[in-house]
Every structure is written in structure tokens, then in C-alpha cells.
Amino acid sequence: MDEELRSLTERLRAEAGAGASKVYEDLAATEDQDALADVLTAPGQPLWARELAAFRLGLVGDRRAFEALVLLLNHRDPQRCASAAYALARLGDPRTARAAAALATNELRVAYALHPVRLLAELHAPESVPALITTLARRLKPHDPYRRVALACVEGLGTLGDRRAAPVLNEALAHPALAEAAVHALARIPKQR
């Protein structure tokens, strides 16, 4: 079993509790994608059930999971965000990068931007570099409290190795918490000839 799936199933088993153990076990064991998709649209389903169904559908590339996974990617619980990002990266839905970029650049939700930023770096999509540049530029203001988001942007831009990121990465050099990562990121960007 994949480590992310194991971690998610342990967390959600505990969240479901003893009273829902049969429902949980059935949902965790089913291979019926239609049954999993029904959990996403049926009224009154607990969050743990929706998360488990969306995650499992995402892993097998069933695009019916997309909307639920995007909602979970923007959740206040970092574990839910991480699981959603993992499943979205494997889903193969062409809307994923656009949704992650919208979440990463939304200043009203910047506290929850860490996982969308990391997802953008993993996707290597056309939306990735512009969104990471925008998000990082906003994080370079004095006393910005979202250093983890800024650091994830720097690391992601290094992973992507796109020349368009050089100016914002050079600006990041002036920030002690980002300087070392910015040096490494700049080293990964091909030099112009």
C-alpha cells in the first residue's frame, strides 16, 4: 500500500470512529467507482467519507473526484490539503493546474496556499511558473507571516527551472529565511546564451 494512502486511511479510520467502522470498511474496500462517486454527491455524508471517496477516485484517475479534491486542497486542515494535492497530482484532470493556481494566488486564502503551491511545482503545467512568481512576489513584503508559502514558491521555482523566475528569485536573496533556497533555485535555472 502506498504510504500516502496508508496515512490517509489510518487518519480517516480514527476520524470515522467505532460507530461508523462498518461504513468506513466498506468504503475503504470497495472497487466500485460508482459507489465511491455516489458518496461525493449524496446528502449528509461525513467529511471523512467524502475525503476517502475522492482520494480513492483520484488515484485511479476518475475525474468525478476533481471538485471534491479541489475543495479539500483549500481546507483549513493541512492533512486534508496534503492528501488532496497527492490525489490531484495523480488524477490527470486538465483543470487541476488552473484550480491550484487560483488557490495559490488568492490573497484571501494565502494561509492555505502551501499545498496548492507544492502541487503546482509537481505538475509542471503552463500555469505553474506564473502563479508561483505572483505568489512569491507578494510574500516578499516586509514582515509577511507566510514564510512557509514563500519558501515553497522558491523551491518550486527551482524545481521548474524557468528563466522567468530569475528576477523574483533574485529579490528573494535579500530575505534571510529564503536566501539559501533562492541560491539553489537560481542555480537550477539555465543561463541565457
Kinemage of the C-alpha trace (Angstrom):
@kinemage 1
@onewidth
@group {chain A} dominant
@subgroup {mainchain}
@vectorlist {calphas} color= white
{ca met a 1} P 0.000 0.000 0.000
{ca asp a 2} L 1.249 3.438 -0.943
{ca glu a 3} L 2.430 5.489 2.089
{ca glu a 4} L 0.060 8.395 1.431
{ca leu a 5} L -2.925 6.034 1.159
{ca arg a 6} L -1.884 4.221 4.352
{ca ser a 7} L -1.569 7.507 6.243
{ca leu a 8} L -4.923 8.747 4.956
{ca thr a 9} L -6.748 5.521 5.783
{ca glu a 10} L -5.371 5.457 9.340
{ca arg a 11} L -6.354 9.088 9.910
{ca leu a 12} L -9.835 8.655 8.465
{ca arg a 13} L -10.451 5.360 10.297
{ca ala a 14} L -9.805 7.216 13.558
{ca glu a 15} L -11.979 10.140 12.441
{ca ala a 16} L -14.864 7.839 11.499
{ca gly a 17} L -14.791 6.250 14.937
{ca ala a 18} L -16.195 2.961 16.156
{ca gly a 19} L -19.785 3.909 15.355
{ca ala a 20} L -19.052 4.114 11.619
{ca ser a 21} L -16.481 1.336 11.339
{ca lys a 22} L -18.635 -0.864 9.055
{ca val a 23} L -19.369 2.059 6.708
{ca tyr a 24} L -15.694 3.001 6.753
{ca glu a 25} L -14.502 -0.547 5.996
{ca asp a 26} L -16.991 -0.913 3.140
{ca leu a 27} L -15.914 2.397 1.619
{ca ala a 28} L -12.223 1.604 2.033
{ca ala a 29} L -12.582 -1.832 0.450
{ca thr a 30} L -14.956 -1.223 -2.463
{ca glu a 31} L -13.637 -1.305 -6.014
{ca asp a 32} L -16.924 0.140 -7.314
{ca gln a 33} L -16.085 3.610 -8.617
{ca asp a 34} L -19.773 4.477 -9.000
{ca ala a 35} L -20.329 3.730 -5.306
{ca leu a 36} L -17.398 5.989 -4.422
{ca ala a 37} L -18.720 8.750 -6.693
{ca asp a 38} L -22.164 8.458 -5.082
{ca val a 39} L -20.588 9.327 -1.712
{ca leu a 40} L -19.416 12.630 -3.211
{ca thr a 41} L -22.934 13.711 -4.177
{ca ala a 42} L -25.163 12.079 -1.584
{ca pro a 43} L -26.512 14.439 1.089
{ca gly a 44} L -25.444 14.028 4.696
{ca gln a 45} L -22.159 12.242 4.066
{ca pro a 46} L -19.487 12.944 6.679
{ca leu a 47} L -16.341 14.750 5.569
{ca trp a 48} L -14.140 11.709 6.207
{ca ala a 49} L -16.281 9.632 3.810
{ca arg a 50} L -16.165 12.275 1.082
{ca glu a 51} L -12.407 12.613 1.506
{ca leu a 52} L -11.826 8.862 1.326
{ca ala a 53} L -14.024 8.504 -1.768
{ca ala a 54} L -12.439 11.476 -3.541
{ca phe a 55} L -8.914 10.325 -2.722
{ca arg a 56} L -9.522 6.795 -3.986
{ca leu a 57} L -11.194 8.061 -7.159
{ca gly a 58} L -8.342 10.494 -7.731
{ca leu a 59} L -5.756 7.734 -7.507
{ca val a 60} L -7.460 5.776 -10.274
{ca gly a 61} L -7.909 8.850 -12.486
{ca asp a 62} L -11.697 9.156 -12.124
{ca arg a 63} L -12.399 12.820 -12.827
{ca arg a 64} L -15.606 12.793 -10.806
{ca ala a 65} L -13.298 13.385 -7.826
{ca phe a 66} L -11.997 16.710 -9.140
{ca glu a 67} L -14.356 19.158 -7.416
{ca ala a 68} L -14.202 17.416 -4.043
{ca leu a 69} L -10.402 17.247 -4.193
{ca val a 70} L -10.118 20.946 -5.046
{ca leu a 71} L -12.327 21.804 -2.076
{ca leu a 72} L -10.132 19.639 0.155
{ca leu a 73} L -6.972 21.255 -1.285
{ca asn a 74} L -8.224 24.546 0.159
{ca his a 75} L -9.261 23.107 3.547
{ca arg a 76} L -8.030 24.523 6.859
{ca asp a 77} L -6.679 21.101 7.885
{ca pro a 78} L -3.166 20.648 6.404
{ca gln a 79} L -3.512 16.855 6.318
{ca arg a 80} L -6.598 17.095 4.149
{ca cys a 81} L -4.800 19.558 1.862
{ca ala a 82} L -1.786 17.267 1.530
{ca ser a 83} L -3.936 14.237 0.698
{ca ala a 84} L -5.945 16.214 -1.842
{ca ala a 85} L -2.771 17.519 -3.511
{ca tyr a 86} L -1.410 13.981 -3.732
{ca ala a 87} L -4.596 12.669 -5.346
{ca leu a 88} L -4.925 15.671 -7.684
{ca ala a 89} L -1.370 15.150 -8.938
{ca arg a 90} L -2.363 11.629 -9.956
{ca leu a 91} L -5.853 12.415 -11.227
{ca gly a 92} L -4.746 13.660 -14.632
{ca asp a 93} L -7.504 16.254 -14.934
{ca pro a 94} L -6.505 19.211 -17.159
{ca arg a 95} L -8.342 21.618 -14.819
{ca thr a 96} L -6.052 20.826 -11.885
{ca ala a 97} L -3.277 23.327 -12.611
{ca arg a 98} L -5.724 26.180 -13.198
{ca ala a 99} L -7.502 25.413 -9.908
{ca ala a 100} L -4.226 25.119 -7.978
{ca ala a 101} L -3.022 28.414 -9.471
{ca ala a 102} L -6.255 30.140 -8.434
{ca leu a 103} L -5.884 28.836 -4.877
{ca ala a 104} L -2.173 29.669 -4.648
{ca thr a 105} L -2.676 33.266 -5.786
{ca asn a 106} L -5.806 34.007 -3.731
{ca glu a 107} L -4.634 36.519 -1.121
{ca leu a 108} L -7.730 35.902 0.984
{ca arg a 109} L -6.727 32.245 1.393
{ca val a 110} L -2.937 32.582 1.475
{ca ala a 111} L -2.795 30.802 4.839
{ca tyr a 112} L -3.881 27.665 2.966
{ca ala a 113} L -1.688 28.147 -0.143
{ca leu a 114} L 1.174 25.831 0.831
{ca his a 115} L -0.219 22.666 -0.751
{ca pro a 116} L -1.512 24.344 -3.931
{ca val a 117} L 1.977 25.850 -4.371
{ca arg a 118} L 3.644 22.462 -3.951
{ca leu a 119} L 1.127 20.891 -6.323
{ca leu a 120} L 1.912 23.487 -8.996
{ca ala a 121} L 5.607 22.633 -8.781
{ca glu a 122} L 4.823 18.947 -9.125
{ca leu a 123} L 2.515 19.432 -12.109
{ca his a 124} L 4.980 21.367 -14.312
{ca ala a 125} L 1.949 22.917 -16.030
{ca pro a 126} L 1.921 26.175 -18.048
{ca glu a 127} L 0.118 27.859 -15.116
{ca ser a 128} L 2.766 26.805 -12.591
{ca val a 129} L 5.541 29.360 -13.118
{ca pro a 130} L 3.344 32.489 -13.409
{ca ala a 131} L 1.333 31.508 -10.317
{ca leu a 132} L 4.436 30.763 -8.241
{ca ile a 133} L 6.082 34.029 -9.330
{ca thr a 134} L 2.954 36.001 -8.373
{ca thr a 135} L 2.614 34.261 -5.017
{ca leu a 136} L 6.291 34.657 -4.151
{ca ala a 137} L 6.370 38.341 -5.139
{ca arg a 138} L 3.524 39.017 -2.719
{ca arg a 139} L 5.337 37.155 0.066
{ca leu a 140} L 8.457 39.338 -0.229
{ca lys a 141} L 6.851 42.228 1.633
{ca pro a 142} L 8.432 43.093 4.979
{ca his a 143} L 7.067 41.088 7.917
{ca asp a 144} L 4.975 38.773 5.744
{ca pro a 145} L 3.806 35.935 8.044
{ca tyr a 146} L 3.637 33.276 5.319
{ca arg a 147} L 7.317 32.285 5.053
{ca arg a 148} L 6.500 28.604 4.507
{ca val a 149} L 4.451 29.551 1.440
{ca ala a 150} L 7.286 31.781 0.193
{ca leu a 151} L 9.843 29.024 0.736
{ca ala a 152} L 7.647 26.526 -1.129
{ca cys a 153} L 7.427 29.003 -4.031
{ca val a 154} L 11.208 29.404 -4.127
{ca glu a 155} L 11.742 25.640 -4.045
{ca gly a 156} L 9.034 25.092 -6.657
{ca leu a 157} L 10.508 27.673 -8.994
{ca gly a 158} L 13.867 25.952 -8.614
{ca thr a 159} L 12.277 22.627 -9.485
{ca leu a 160} L 10.639 24.140 -12.558
{ca gly a 161} L 13.894 25.840 -13.649
{ca asp a 162} L 12.203 28.512 -15.750
{ca arg a 163} L 14.155 31.692 -16.647
{ca arg a 164} L 11.097 33.861 -15.989
{ca ala a 165} L 11.589 33.161 -12.268
{ca ala a 166} L 15.089 34.678 -12.063
{ca pro a 167} L 14.017 38.258 -11.163
{ca val a 168} L 11.757 37.240 -8.254
{ca leu a 169} L 14.318 34.690 -7.041
{ca asn a 170} L 16.968 37.414 -7.066
{ca glu a 171} L 14.646 39.529 -4.913
{ca ala a 172} L 14.229 36.577 -2.541
{ca leu a 173} L 18.003 36.592 -1.940
{ca ala a 174} L 17.504 39.671 0.267
{ca his a 175} L 15.324 37.696 2.688
{ca pro a 176} L 17.388 35.644 5.176
{ca ala a 177} L 14.750 32.916 5.511
{ca leu a 178} L 14.696 32.433 1.728
{ca ala a 179} L 18.252 33.258 0.645
{ca glu a 180} L 19.770 29.780 0.730
{ca ala a 181} L 16.846 28.209 -1.111
{ca ala a 182} L 16.902 31.070 -3.642
{ca val a 183} L 20.598 30.444 -4.356
{ca his a 184} L 19.838 26.772 -5.038
{ca ala a 185} L 16.805 27.655 -7.160
{ca leu a 186} L 18.770 30.153 -9.245
{ca ala a 187} L 21.474 27.548 -9.811
{ca arg a 188} L 18.867 25.269 -11.426
{ca ile a 189} L 17.774 27.889 -13.963
{ca pro a 190} L 19.553 27.533 -17.320
{ca lys a 191} L 21.729 30.512 -18.250
{ca gln a 192} L 20.787 32.543 -21.305
{ca arg a 193} L 23.193 32.359 -24.240
